[in-house]
Amino acid sequence: MIMTRIFVKNTRVMITKLTLTIEKDIIVRAKQYAKQTGRSLSDLVESYLEQVTRNDSQTATISPKLKKIVGAVKLPKHFDEKKTLQNYYEKKHV
């Protein structure tokens, strides 16, 4: 019999509700997007706010258009952009 033990660090994160006033059609589209990407609307808003409020030099060099979508997509930790792009071009030109 193999026993596996998982140790979880107990940390407390303060979660607070937030009420926003947003145009209805934007909410509908945002909910659809969240569903398609497998994320919650709260997660999308939180990721966006995290990125916009981060004060580092990397964020300062990103264009305003790109800043709007930073954090909207979560990539795997070991995502290889060059390999993925190469695979895309190989499939496209075959």
ABEGO torsion letter per residue (X at the ends): XBBBBBBBBBBBBBBBBBBBBBBAAAAAAAAAAAAAAGBBAAAAAAAAAAAAABBBAAAAABBAAAAAABGABBBBAABBAAAAAAAAAAAAAX
